[in-house]
């Protein structure tokens, strides 16, 4: 294990420390690890014990993140740490985000070599919660920039403002989960903080490419007013932010039935009233995967599952009306 000192923390009395990376602001006694299981108080110093410790590694289509407006049709090297700073009872990846599992160390240099070997123009920190890998991502970023490799985060957005601002100049694309617009739900059920997540989305979309995902769970966040409130928040930032509604399936502690297709369709229709780009995931609903020009309706990108075809973009503009497209190409 590489023992790397964490970047955001402060010492307290009696050898205790406080982590300042995320809004949990964990206070840790000597030997104690934080909620995320990525930081530990070792001899009165906060150490990133998860540094480079990798639980998963794969080549994915970029659309799987999901990122529909970032380098469409490209492949991306995806990797993840073991741990998370939320406790979602429906987590689809709980075996690596909640449970402790086997990891293998991959140095920043090795990760860059893997991206080059597999001709991946980008690296995604994904699957579990990448922000708990903060120090590692920054070190990878310095090397990635030398090789022209871009970095992507698929994240729950649970990070304090100062570390977020330090990280964002190195990040080229993000998909941020917005799980609900109910602050009490975030606290009680997810063990998170909605205000922090909304702030992360608001700040990030000004500085890098951002897409937002909402997993619709029956009985949790599937009412019309829930969806309208979420759509209104995203639209208040900018109408060009792509919003993905994803269908829930039973996982982890949740056994309730999957989200009805009619609910997903309702969310899609509500979203389209305020936003230019709305998509659905974990379900096939014809017409909800493609991207059309909001000016003239020209088909810009055609998608079928993870097969992507750019049909109506030329020189960064709509091939019919010449409107600049809202893509990172």
Secondary structure, 3 states (H helix, E strand, C coil): CCCEECCCEEECHHHCEEECCCCCCCEECCCCECCCCCEEEECCEEEECCCCEECEEEEEEHHHCCCCCECCCCEEEEEECCCCCCCCCCCCCHHHHCCCCCCEECCHHHHHHHHHHCCCCEEEECCCCHHHHHHHHHHHHHHHHHHCCEEEEEECCCCCHHHHHHHHCCCCEEEEECCCCCHHHHHHHHCCCHHHHHHHHHHHHHHCEEEEEEEECCCCCCCHHHHHHHHHHHHHHCCCCEEEEEECCCCCCCCCCCCCHHHHHHHHHHHHHHCCCEEEECCCCCCCCCEECCCCCCEEEEEECCEEEECCEECCEECCCCCECCCEC
